[in-house]
Amino acid sequence: MRERALRLLARREHSVKELDAVRLKPRARRQVVSELVDKGVPARTAAQAVDEVLLDENVDDGDLARRVAERYLPRLQDKPDAAQWRRLAGYLQRRGFDNVLIYDVCRELLPEPEA
């Protein structure tokens, strides 16, 4: 399947590299699709290819969001709880993850900020 997805994007070599980047620089599915569309890949082709790569890599947006968050957390260690939540949520949001998933990941990985 992965090979099929890569063949779908063979017209643009850097698009193939962007799909391989799912492992190296995780972003939300919708953001990867959007970036490919911005670079001229048809939306349907981009969505199909990204879905196949994610399936082949056996990950979903939840897995990717956790990976991103876990890599970013060391930068937040000296911040108050509320600042950690705010900064991590913003970081995940800029990578295209939806708000419900962002809340779930923050709740899983960070202490609840005091009201």
Buried (B, 14 or more C-beta within 10 A) or exposed (E): EBEEBBEBBEEEEEBBEBBEEBEEBBBBBBBBBBBBBEEEBEEEBBBBBBBBBBEBBEBEBEEBBBBBBEEBBEEBEEEEEEEBBBBBBEBBEEBBBBEEBBEBBBEEBBEEEEE
